Amino acid sequence: MRIEIERCHFNGQCSQRWEALEPVQGKPRIRYCSHCQAAVHLVEDETELAELARIGKNVAVMRDDAVISPELPGPA
């Protein structure tokens, strides 16, 4: 299992690693990226990814080796 930051409204494909982002107390699926100065939301599937990306959230995705479709909508 690996976690990749797939949708970053600041710079697209982010080079930061989920493990290096600052944990947000009481919210295990959200971490703070000091590079982007924004919250990054961890999702487990394409439905969550599409919904959060649609509303402009920075998103990290839990993946095995399956590739998530690059045609998902970006921030509106």
Secondary structure, 3 states (H helix, E strand, C coil): CEEEEEEECCCECCCCCHHHCEEECCEEEEEEECCCCEEEEEECCHHHHHHHHHCCCEEEEEECCCCCCCCCCCCC
